[in-house]
Amino acid sequence: MGRPIGWIGPEEWMMGEQVITVESRGAVEVVSLNRGDRLNAMNEPLIQALLDYFTGLQARHDVRVVVLRAEGRAFCAGLDLAGWNYDPDGGMIHQSWRTQRMIAAVMQAMRRCPQPVIACAQGPACGGGFSLLLASDVRYGAPDLRMNAAYIKIGLGGCDMGASYFLPRLVGSSVASEYLLTGKFMTADKALACGLISEVVPHEDLLGKALALADEMLLTSPMGLRLTKDALNLNIDAASMEHAFGLEDRQQIMLGQTADSAEARRAFFEKRPPNWENR
């Protein structure tokens, strides 16, 4: 997407507020929303930083898994209305459209990046913050996690930032409709009961839980992990059962011809862990 007048680029946000932090742990990167004093609300620098990060993952095969978390007592309280750089000569519709599309592009980049995204969240996750969780591959929640699609409570439609796409596919149409038509909060226990999160974990243990799962993912072959996310993305919208099987068949035949697949077979017979080379 182009950068119109007033767009804050990565150079500007890096010189000012450090809106995200990225910690490298080998093949795992921990990305933290770093506006805890503002409940990690989405200002323009934060969205630009997330968009740049997740878009850049396409070419970074050294990163195999991403953990998404947040500093402070909230995961993300939604949109920071005072945190956007508006062109005084621009029209209201044009500027609102730009903001809308910029935030939506983050969720799309999260789904398109080849790395699994493990989210661990606490406290409020509202509006766009809820959608950050929905766009992740695996979610863990603290007991105080509260999520909602807040838009319908402020005179807008309840379907925004991918919620109408993600939520019915994750929890079914009845539960999704209940929450999107009211904007009410979903608790951690309810999210666990309907399969939206994998486990309720004490706040202080969230990161450790996510990293432990990331370590399990690292035991798999690099290309196999990437293509598994790819197949899950594509087959949730498969036109038929035949389409889904066809994609899986092609992936398996292709992966079976890689050097890593041959190494996995040797390692199995030699009773040792495989040495993955991503080839």
C-alpha positions in Angstrom: 0.0 0.0 0.0 1.2 3.5 -0.7 2.2 6.1 1.9 0.0 9.2 1.6 0.7 12.6 3.1 1.1 12.5 6.9 2.0 8.8 7.1 4.4 8.1 10.0 7.1 5.7 8.8 9.3 3.3 10.9 12.0 5.9 11.1 9.7 8.3 12.9 8.3 5.8 15.4 11.7 4.4 16.2 12.9 7.9 17.0 10.0 8.5 19.3 7.9 6.1 21.4 9.1 2.5 21.2 5.6 1.2 20.4 6.7 -2.5 20.1 9.7 -4.4 21.2 11.1 -7.5 19.4 13.1 -10.0 21.3 15.0 -12.8 19.4 15.1 -16.2 21.1 16.8 -18.2 18.4 14.2 -19.1 15.8 11.5 -17.6 17.9 10.7 -13.8 18.1 8.7 -12.3 20.9 6.8 -9.2 19.8 5.4 -7.1 22.6 3.0 -4.2 22.4 4.8 -1.6 24.4 2.2 1.1 25.2 1.2 -0.3 28.6 0.5 3.2 30.0 -2.1 3.6 27.2 -3.5 0.1 27.6 -1.7 -0.7 24.3 -4.3 1.3 22.3 -3.7 1.4 18.6 -2.1 4.6 17.5 -0.6 5.1 14.1 3.0 4.3 15.0 1.9 1.1 16.7 0.0 0.0 13.6 2.8 1.0 11.3 5.3 -1.0 13.3 3.1 -4.1 13.4 2.4 -3.8 9.7 6.1 -3.5 8.8 7.0 -6.3 11.1 4.5 -8.9 9.9 4.9 -7.9 6.3 8.7 -8.3 6.6 8.3 -11.9 7.9 7.5 -13.1 4.4 11.3 -13.1 3.6 12.6 -14.1 7.0 12.9 -17.9 7.2 15.3 -17.5 10.1 12.2 -16.7 12.2 10.1 -19.8 12.5 7.6 -18.9 15.2 6.3 -15.5 16.5 4.9 -14.9 20.0 2.6 -11.9 20.3 2.1 -10.4 23.7 1.6 -7.0 25.5 3.1 -5.1 28.3 1.0 -3.9 31.2 -2.5 -4.9 32.4 -4.2 -4.8 29.0 -3.6 -6.6 25.8 -5.0 -3.9 23.6 -7.9 -1.5 24.4 -8.7 -0.8 20.8 -8.2 2.4 18.7 -6.4 5.4 20.2 -8.5 8.2 18.6 -5.9 10.8 19.5 -3.0 8.8 18.2 -3.4 9.3 14.4 -1.7 11.8 12.2 -4.4 13.4 10.0 -3.9 15.6 7.0 -5.8 18.9 7.7 -6.5 19.2 4.0 -7.8 15.7 3.6 -11.4 14.7 3.6 -12.9 12.9 6.6 -14.0 9.9 4.6 -10.6 9.5 2.9 -8.7 9.8 6.2 -11.1 7.3 8.0 -10.7 4.9 5.1 -6.9 5.1 5.3 -7.0 4.3 9.0 -9.4 1.5 8.5 -7.4 -0.1 5.7 -4.1 0.3 7.5 -5.3 -1.6 10.6 -7.0 -4.2 8.5 -3.7 -4.8 6.6 -2.1 -5.8 9.9 -4.5 -8.7 10.4 -4.1 -9.7 6.8 -0.3 -9.7 7.1 -0.5 -11.9 10.2 -2.5 -14.5 8.3 -0.2 -14.3 5.2 3.1 -14.6 7.1 4.4 -18.2 7.0 5.2 -18.3 10.7 2.7 -19.5 13.2 1.7 -16.6 15.6 1.1 -17.6 19.2 -0.8 -14.9 21.1 -0.9 -14.6 24.9 -3.2 -12.0 26.3 -4.4 -10.4 29.5 -7.0 -7.9 30.5 -9.0 -6.0 27.9 -8.7 -7.0 24.2 -11.2 -4.7 22.6 -12.1 -3.9 19.0 -8.9 -4.1 16.9 -7.2 -5.7 19.9 -9.7 -8.5 19.8 -9.0 -8.9 16.1 -5.2 -9.2 16.7 -6.0 -12.3 18.8 -8.5 -13.6 16.2 -5.8 -13.3 13.5 -3.3 -15.3 15.5 -2.9 -19.1 15.1 -2.9 -20.1 18.8 -4.3 -18.1 21.7 -3.6 -18.4 25.5 -5.5 -16.1 27.9 -5.0 -15.0 31.5 -8.0 -15.3 33.8 -8.8 -11.6 33.5 -8.9 -11.6 29.7 -12.0 -9.9 28.4 -12.6 -9.6 24.6 -15.2 -7.7 22.6 -16.0 -6.3 19.2 -16.9 -2.9 20.6 -17.9 -1.2 17.4 -21.7 -1.8 17.6 -21.7 0.1 21.0 -20.5 3.3 19.4 -23.0 3.5 16.5 -21.1 1.3 14.0 -21.7 -2.2 12.8 -20.5 -5.1 14.9 -18.4 -6.5 12.1 -15.0 -4.9 11.7 -11.3 -5.7 11.5 -12.0 -9.2 10.2 -14.3 -10.2 13.2 -17.1 -11.3 10.9 -14.6 -13.5 9.0 -12.6 -15.0 11.9 -15.0 -15.4 14.7 -17.7 -17.6 13.1 -14.9 -19.9 11.8 -13.4 -20.1 15.2 -16.5 -20.5 17.5 -19.5 -21.1 15.1 -22.1 -18.7 13.9 -24.4 -18.7 17.0 -21.7 -17.7 19.4 -20.2 -15.3 16.9 -23.6 -13.7 16.4 -24.2 -13.4 20.1 -21.1 -11.3 20.6 -21.0 -9.3 17.3 -24.6 -8.3 17.6 -24.2 -7.0 21.2 -20.6 -6.0 21.6 -20.6 -7.6 25.0 -17.4 -9.0 26.6 -16.4 -12.6 26.2 -14.6 -13.9 29.3 -11.5 -16.1 29.3 -13.6 -19.0 30.7 -16.2 -18.6 27.9 -13.5 -18.3 25.3 -12.0 -21.6 26.6 -15.4 -23.3 26.5 -16.0 -22.4 22.9 -12.4 -23.2 21.8 -11.3 -19.6 21.0 -8.4 -20.0 23.4 -6.4 -23.1 24.1 -5.9 -22.6 27.8 -6.4 -20.2 30.6 -3.0 -19.5 32.1 -1.9 -17.2 35.1 -0.7 -13.9 33.8 2.9 -14.5 35.0 3.0 -17.8 33.2 1.6 -16.7 29.8 5.0 -16.1 28.1 6.4 -19.3 29.3 3.4 -21.3 28.1 3.7 -19.7 24.6 7.5 -20.3 24.4 7.0 -23.9 25.4 4.6 -24.4 22.5 7.0 -22.6 20.2 9.7 -25.0 21.2 7.4 -27.9 20.3 6.8 -26.3 16.9 10.6 -26.0 16.4 10.9 -29.8 16.5 9.1 -30.0 13.1 10.7 -29.4 9.7 10.9 -25.7 8.8 9.0 -26.1 5.5 6.6 -28.5 6.9 5.6 -26.0 9.6 5.2 -23.2 7.1 3.1 -25.3 4.7 0.9 -26.5 7.6 -0.1 -23.0 8.4 -0.7 -22.4 4.7 -3.0 -25.4 4.3 -4.9 -24.5 7.4 -5.5 -21.0 6.0 -6.5 -22.2 2.6 -8.6 -25.2 3.6 -10.8 -23.3 6.0 -12.3 -21.8 2.9 -11.9 -24.8 0.6 -14.7 -25.1 -2.0 -15.1 -28.8 -1.2 -13.6 -31.8 0.6 -11.9 -32.7 -2.7 -10.1 -29.3 -2.8 -8.9 -29.8 0.7 -7.6 -33.3 0.1 -6.0 -32.2 -3.2 -4.0 -29.4 -1.4 -2.9 -31.8 1.3 -1.8 -34.5 -1.2 0.3 -32.0 -3.2 2.0 -30.7 -0.1 2.8 -34.1 1.3 4.3 -35.3 -2.0 6.4 -32.1 -2.3 7.6 -32.2 1.3 8.4 -35.9 1.0 11.1 -35.0 -1.6 12.9 -32.5 0.6 16.3 -33.1 2.2 14.7 -32.5 5.6 12.3 -35.4 4.9 15.2 -37.7 4.2 17.0 -36.5 7.3 13.8 -37.1 9.4 13.7 -40.8 8.2 17.4 -41.2 9.0 16.9 -39.7 12.4 14.0 -42.0 13.1 16.0 -45.1 12.5 19.0 -43.8 14.3 16.8 -42.8 17.3 18.0 -39.2 17.4 16.5 -35.7 16.8 16.6 -34.5 13.2 19.0 -31.8 12.2 16.9 -29.5 10.1 18.5 -27.5 7.3 15.4 -26.0 5.7 16.1 -27.6 2.3 
